[in-house]
């Protein structure tokens, strides 16, 4: 009993310390010079000291944000429409694996990886994705110079949720099938902390069966790269939603915004999962609820941008906000 009490006390002290890190933080809309092109099903990444808003429906310029000057400028258009992806940065380039293209509800997986180079403001077509593993709207992380693509959907929002998990080696172009995830989910972003990949949020889209947003996934699934095995945590996502963004900060996974069948407006909730304690806690909400957006962490601040203000595809938002003191 004494050991149990001590453990609970230590957990509480740890969580208090985590709260203290953000207790003075709140979300604020940034006044900028210029603006980005409103979009959804896109992503937002940091490369060195600038942020890049890429993709979305249609073929849209890359928008480049300078957080020092709070200014937006335009970059090159991608060669094709790219939507429903999680962008990752590798060697100062932005990789889009598992993107989709086309119109709702039958967006189709693209055949190749697409790569954006900020230094030259250019796009190139990368290696082909195996035909039997193509899908979109899943999660992607980089771990020890290899890419890992997990879950997703085969046919837009229509049907075909998968539990697939694949490794891609950019040095050789080789793809390797790995153990399936415990639950199928799409409209999800993966998070990486130390040697583990985390999946929180997302849904099992199935417009074919008119299920709408009812298939939101509550479980926290974890892949341990050291053991090569999946597990499911005891905790469940408190506010069920998909189309959320996920950011890893130290031992915390920030689950930001999203959409669900519970409300017409997009969610503004921000919940944080601590991988050491296995407990969720609530953070201050966004100024504007949004889904299908992007987010980055930079110099102890979180920035989120773009997306949609209600469930579905409108209105497209025009704001960028950040979480800071």
Buried (B, 14 or more C-beta within 10 A) or exposed (E): EEEEEEEEEEBEEBBEEBEEEBEEBBBEEBEBEEEBBBBBBBBBBBBEEBBBBBBBBEEBBBBBBBBEEBBBBBBEEBEBBBBBBBBBBEEEBBBBBBBBBBEBBEBBBBEBBBBBBBEEBEBEBBBEBEEEBBBBBBBBBBBEEBBBBBBBBBBBBBBBBBBBBBBBEBEEEEBEEBEBBBBBBBBBBBBBBEEBBBBBBBBBBBBEEEBBBEBBBEBBBBBEBEEEEBEBBEBEBEBBBBBBBBBBBEBBBBBBBBBBBEEEBBBBBBBBBBBEBEBBBEBBBBBBBBBBBBBBBEEEEBBBBBBBBBBBEEEBBBBBBBBBE
